[in-house]
Amino acid sequence: MKIKRIILLIISFLTFLGLGLILSRHQSQRADQVLNNNGLSSTYYVFNPKKKHNIKQLLTHVNEKYFRDKVQIHFESDYIPDRVLIWANYNLKSQPLAKGSSRYFTKSDFTGSIPFAVISADTKSRVVILQNNHYLKENNDYVTIIGELKKNNESQNGQAVYYLSTGINQPTAKESILNYKVVVDGLNRNEANSLHHYLGGKMQVVDFSKTYNKQHGISPTKKLIGAIFCAVVALIVAALAAILAENPVNLKFVPGKIWTHLLADSGLRFFLADGLIVLVTTLGLQTWKFYSNHSQLYILFSIIFVMQILTYVLMLFLIKIKKGK
């Protein structure tokens, strides 16, 4: 009997491990999708401007005409492919970050006069450490690094990209937009057409989500089926543990007795061991795998563990009812 319960605990460990890996894979793929799309929405507009405006003129125009919209602009250099200037008129939703101390850009980073940087995984060759502070060496200037992006698990492309804040009062505001591809997020089609008229040149509409999952072989259905399978196996393990419990059918049909039995013999031992497995698996997965939202892992494991306990108790009732018949 002990060997059978040990086997059940091993299966329980594998099911929790499987659930954790599926969740990590899901969150990592979502994070990679955000990174691949540079934190932009699914649909955005790419301009190759022809009119001789500088960055300050463009941002002033956007601030005046589209102040009711949440607009984000990326200036992708034609000459320095890894350098992206970024601006927004709101607090940006963070891209996936590698370190807990990192942060992404806020609105105040764009309204001030001092630029800040967010680097990617392979930008570290440009990083300078002075008095325990990390700076990005940009020409002859040192820009404070406020964040580092998660390493993209899908591809090494773009791992050296670094983002510099820009704004009306910042040094890069004098640069000509003719040296950049201008990516604008947050406008509707009519507003984009109006901005196209202001910038001249060409405009392209990008719908990122239509092709992403297909191109990268991501199947949400398979992940869902895998998660359901692991959850069902975990509940079957709890039911089998109740069947293997020591003499559960000798109890009287009283709920209090059922709980007494659960806490008195193999039920308690099984769930203490199972709880330890859940704890160790949770800590191990957080060290071993990537999670953009750790609370989802805690909630998932807690729900499955509670469902295991309820399944165990319910099976004891069913055994007693069957014995009484």
Buried (B, 14 or more C-beta within 10 A) or exposed (E): EEEEBEEBBEBBBBBBBBBBBBBBBBBBBBBBBBBBBBBBBEBBBBBBBEEEBBBBBBBBBBEEBBEEBBBBBBBBBEEEEBBBBBBBBEBBEBBBBBEEEBBBBBBEBBBEEEBBBBBBBBBEEBBEEEEEEBBBEBEEEBBEBBBBBBBBEBEEEBBBBBBBBBBBEBBBBEBEBBBBBBBBBBBEEEBBEBBBEBBBBEBEEBEBEEEBEEEEEBEEEEBEEBBEBBBEBBBBBBBBBBEBBEEBEEBEEEEEBBEEBBEEBBBEBBBEBBEEBBEEBBEEBBEEBBBBEEEEBBEBBEEBBEBBBEBBBBBBBEBBEEEEE
